[in-house]
Amino acid sequence: MRAFVAGSAGQLGSALVRALGDRVAWAGGREALDVRDPDAVLREVRAAQPDVVINATAYNQVDAAETGTVEAMAVNAAGPGHLARAAREVGASIVHVSTNYVFDGIKRTPYDEEEPARPLSAYGVSKLAGEMLVRASGVPFLLVRTSAVFGAGGSRGKGGSFVERMLARARAGEALRVVDDQVLSPTYAPDLAAAMVALLQAGVRGLFHVTNAGSCSWHALAVAALRQAGLDAAMVQPITSRDLGAPAARPSYSVLSNERYQSLGLPPLRTWEAALADLLGR
């Protein structure tokens, strides 16, 4: 297998490059390849001649997407479409990563792959549009939806992953106000990357939900991170989404079911708490 990894500078992309090892035919971040440019995408994919194109790029500033809709759609929708068409040109398949934010949060049991997507935000709409363009491209595809990815080297636009931001602010002595009414499944980038490689090796196609086991609120994740890092978790104040007043609406419950992934006989991902301990060296 020869893999083309777009978005390799991010926490998931870099984890994918490590998991793939010498199977990487090409890897680069936004400086190396602007996925909004179809000609540049086709040129790089043709040069690499991969068996699979993996899209780990994302515009993931959820609140900024409410006013930056054009940019969000260019990266999260048009970009995957360009990569899919380039993959078709060279006879490759495509792997595309999407999000739990395509759901509206009305349910209170984990969302499976057959649940209808009803995004609440411009970001969610852009990610769903990316899924649709990949599906419509005619190329063999693997769609992986995941949730609250954390790890080393998170989004520069956000100042790092949620865990990185919480720890940095706590160490700076800042009081933290974190929402306690949005429940999801935190997912460790290296664990997600390993699962994606396992899916590729299994040769499966279609849509799969992949997250670490368990669920929690953002507040509970922040508290766990501070405790595992040996910091005072009492500085994390629980608030509601209404208190926060963020521009973009988020689903109150967006836990993803991993049953389809596990039905392949692949090992389930460990709990998010165990993954967090791994990240923090506990």
N, C-alpha and C positions, 0 to 999 in steps of 0.2 A: 504493500500500500504506500502510495506517495500522496502526502497531504499538503494542501495549500491552506495556510492559516492566516486569515485576515483579522486584524485586531489583536496581534500577538503581544502588544505592549501592556494590555490590561491584565487584571488579576486572573481572569479565566483564560485568556489567550496565552499568557505566559505559562500557566499550569498545563494547558494543552500541549504546548511545545515540549515541556519537560516529559509529559506522559507519552508523547509520540516518539521522542528520541530521534533516531536516524531515519524515521519514516517521514520526516518533514522535508518536503521538496522546496517550499518557500514559506517564509513567515515575515510579517511586517506590521507595524502599527500605522497610525494615520499619516505619519510623515512619509512613510514608504508607499502608501497606497490610499488614495481618497476614493472610497467606495461610491461616492456620489458621481464620479466621473466614469461613465460606461466604457469609454475608449481606453482609459488607463487600466481599468479592471480587466478588460479583454486582453490587452497587451501583456499584462503580467501573468495571467492564467495561461495564455498560449505559450509563453516562454517557459513556464514551469512544467507544463504537461502533467498535471496531477491526476490521480485516480479519484480524489475527493477534495472538494472545496469546503472549508469550514469557516463559517462566519461568526466570529466572536466580537465583531464591532457593535457598538450601540451608542445612541444618544440617550443617556439614562438620567438626565436632569429632569425629574418628573414635574416639578413645579415650573421650571423655566419653559417646558414644552407647551404650557398653556398659552404663552405669548410667542414662543419660538416654534410654532407649529410647522412652518415651512422647513426649518432645519431638521426638526425631529422626523418629519416625513421623508426628507431627503436621505437621512442616514438609516433610519429604521425600516423604511418601506422601499424606496427606490434602490438603496444600496444592496439589500438582499436580492432584489430583482436583477440587478446588474450581475451579481456574482452567480446567480442561478443560470442566467443566459450564457455567461462565459463558460460555466461548467458544462452546459449542454453542447457548446461549440467544440469542446475538446473530448467529449464522451465521458465526463466525470459525473459523479453524484455530488449532492450538496448536503451539508449539515448546517442547520440554522437554529440559533438559540432565541427563545422567546420567554415570556414572563407570566407570572400569576396575575399581573395587573390587567390581563384581558378579561377577567371575571368581575362581576358586580358585587360579590360578597354577600349576597342574599342568603345563600346556604349556610348551614352550620355543620356540615359533614364534608370531608375532603372532596375536592373537584376531580372528577376523572376526565379522560380525554374526550368523552362524548357530550359533556356539558356544553350548552351553547355559550359562546363568548359574548359578553356584554360589557365592554370597557367603560369606565367612568371618566377617564381623563384623556387628554390629547396624546399623552405618552402611550397609554394603553391602546388607543386607536391606531397609532403609528406602528406599534409592534404587531397588532393583529393584521394590519395592512401588509406588513412584511411577510407574515405567514402566508397570506393569500397570494401574494405575488410569487413566492417560492412554489406553492402548490400549482399555480397556473402556468409555470414555466415549462412544464413537460419533462423536467429533469428528474431522475430518481432522487428522492429527498428523505432526510431524517430531520424531523422537527423536535426539538427538546425544549419544553417549557420548564422553568425553574423559578426559584424564589429567593429574594434577599441574600444574594451572593456576597460572601465575605472572604477575606484573605489578605495576603500582603500585596501592597501596590494597587490599591483600589483607584477608582476614577479620580483623575486629577481635577476634573471640573467640580467634583464634590468635596475635594480635599481628602480623598481616601475613602475606603469602605466605611460603612456605618460603625463597625467595631473600632477601626482606626481613629475615626473622628471622636467617638466617645472617650476613648482612652487618652487621646491628646488633650481634649478639653478638661478631663478630670485631672490630669497631671498639671495642667495650667491653673488649677484651683477654681475652675468655673462651675457654677451650679448647673445641673442638667435637667431640662424639662423634656420628657419623652412620652409619646403617646402610649396608652395602655389599652386602647380599644381597637387595635388592628392586629389580628392574629394571622400568622403565616409560618412557614417552615424555613428557618435560616439554613443556608447551604454553603458549605466550604468549597472554595474554588478547586483545590486539588482533588477532592472527592468527586465533584461533578465532572471534572476532566477525565478522571479514571473511568467513570461510568459511561461517558460519551465514547471513549475508546473501546470499552467493552461492547457497546451497541454496534459500533463500526465493525468490530471483529466478528460479531454475531451475524452481520450481513442483513440486518433488519431494515425495514423502511416504514415510514409513517410518523405518527405523532406519539411522543412519550413524555410523561411528567417525571422529572427526576429531582429529588430534593433529599437532604439529610432527614433522618427519621425524627419524629416529634414535631411539636409546634409551640409557639409562644408569641407574646406581644413584643413590640419593639422595646418597651420598657423592661420586660423580663430579660431580653437579650442584653440590654445595656447593663443591667444589674449583674447578670452572670459574667459579663466581660470584666467589669470592675472587680468583682470578687475574685475571679481567677487570676487577675493581674495583681492582686494584693492591695487594691485601692478601696477606699471607703464607698460602698455602694449606697450609703444613706444620702449621698448628694444627688441621687437620681430621683427626681420628683415625677410621679405619674400624673399625666394630664390627659384630657380627651382630645379627639381630633378637632372638636369645636373650639377648645381652648387654644389649640395651635393655630388654627385659622390659615392653613396652608392653601395656596391658590388651587392646587389640583386635588380632586377627590380621590381617595383610596378606598379599596374594598375593606370592609370591617373584618371579613373572614376570607382568606384566600389560600388555605392549606390545600396542597395538591396531593392527590392519591398516586402512589407509586405501584399500584397493583399490576398494571400492564407491564411495567419494567421488570418487576419481580417474577411475573408469569413466564418470562423467558428462561428462568433458572439462574439468572444473574444474582449475585449476592446483594442483599439490601445495603444501602448506605448506613453507616453508623449514626448514632444520635448527634444532633447538632451540638449538644453539650460536650461530647467526646471530641468532636472536630474542633470546637473552640479551644479546648484544653490543648490540643495538638498545636494550633496556631500560636497560643500563648506560652508554649513550652512547659506546661504543668504536668 
